[in-house]
Amino acid sequence: MQEQLFNATRVLPCIRLPLMKTIPISSGGQVSIPASVRRRWGTRRVRLIDRGDEIAIQPVPDDPIAAAAGSLAAYRAPGTDEIRAQLREEEALAEEHRHGQAAARS
């Protein structure tokens, strides 16, 4: 993951390094996620993914509905006026097609 930091005079490449920590597993099978990581992700729940040779932990939003609401902001469903206009156009094309075939048969 390489990002660009913009300065008024030059562009500096910046490489974001992942946080790697060795943490113990309790006798009950629990691990503690560092407080700085929990604060940065702003969640109290995580998803554990077993990838065979490694384990990944992904943050899960506390309120998944609120988190997903913003992702649909760009999608706008057509209104009833738009749907009716489209249906009228389709019906007009179908009518023209029918009349065109009837004229060709005559």
N, C-alpha and C positions, 0 to 999 in steps of 0.2 A: 504494500500500500504506500504509494508515494504521492505526496501532496506538494503543492507549490505555495510558499509563503511569499506574498508580494511586498516588496519594499519600494519606496519611491525611486530608488536608483537601480535596483537589480532584483532578479528572481532567484531565491535560494531554494534548492531542493530540500525536502524534509521527509525523513523516513520515520513512520510511526512504528515503534517496536512494541510487541505485545508484552503485557505484564506476565512474568513467569515466577511463581512462588511454589516452594515445596511446603505442603501443609500436611499435618498428620491426620489419619483416619482414626476416629475414636473406636472403642471396643463395641459401641452400638452401631458403627458404620456411618457416623456423621463426619462431615467436614465443615470447617468454618470458612466462609468467604470473607476476605478482608473488608473492613468497614469502608475504606476508600472506594472499593469496587462497588459495594452495595449502594453507597451514596451516588456514585456516578450513574449507575443504571436506574436508580430511583424505583426499585421494586423489592418486594419481599418474597417473590416466588421465582423459581427457576425451572427449566426443563433440562433433564439429564439425557444426553444422547450417547449411547455406547456404540462406538465406531469400530469395534473389534480390537484394534491395537491402541486406542486412545479413548478418552471420555471428554465430551464437550459439554459445557454448561451454558445455556442460553437464558437470558432474562425473559420473564413472562410478565406482561403488564398486569398490575393489580386490577385494573378495570379494562378488560379486552374490548368491550363495546366502545368505550370512549377512545381507546387507542385506534380502533379501526374506523371510527367516524371520519377522521381527517383524510384517510386514504381514499374515501369515496367522493370527496369534494369535487373532483374534476369530472365525475360522471354526472350527467344530467339526463334524466329520462325525458322523452318527448311529452309535451302536453297534449291534452285532448284535441285542441285546435289543430296541432301539427299532425296528429294521427288521422283526424277526419280529412284533412287536406290530402294526405298521402292516399287514403282510401279512395277519395274522389278521383285523383289522378289515375290510380290503378283501374278503377271502373271505367273511366273515359277511354283508356288505352284498350281495355277488353272490348268495349263497345265498338271502337274504331276497327279493331281486329275482326270482330264479327261482321260488321258491315263490309269490310274489305273482302272477306271470303264470300259473302253473299253476292257481291257485285261480280266477282271473278267467276262464279257459277252461272250467272245469267248470260 
